[in-house]
C-alpha cells in the first residue's frame, strides 16, 4: 500500500490562482520523479468547528480558503528519495522561496497506509 504525504494550508483568496499554478508545476515535478499521485483540493464543505476543524487547524482567516493535498508514493524510502530530488529541482526554487501562502501555518506529515478500498 502507498505511503502518503498529507498537507493542509490556508491560501489567501486573492492568491488562489497563483497557488493553483504552483500546484500544477509542483505536481508535474513530483510525478516526474516518481510519485504515484498528486492531489490538490479546495475547501467546499469545511465548517469552522467548536474545538477542531480544518480552518481552525491552519488558523484560516475570513479572506482565505483551506487547501487539502496529498501525494502518494510506493514506500517511505521512495518518498524520501523523491522529496530530496524535488527540493533540489531548480524549477521550484523561486516558487518555494515565494509561496502564495503562510508556510508557518501549513500542517503536513507522512503516513503509512493500513487500509485502501477502491471501486
Secondary structure as UniProt FT lines:
FT   STRAND          3..12
FT   HELIX           13..15
FT   HELIX           16..32
FT   TURN            33..34
FT   STRAND          37..42
FT   HELIX           54..57
FT   TURN            58..59
FT   TURN            62..63
FT   STRAND          64..73
FT   HELIX           76..88
FT   HELIX           90..97
FT   HELIX           103..105
FT   STRAND          107..112
//
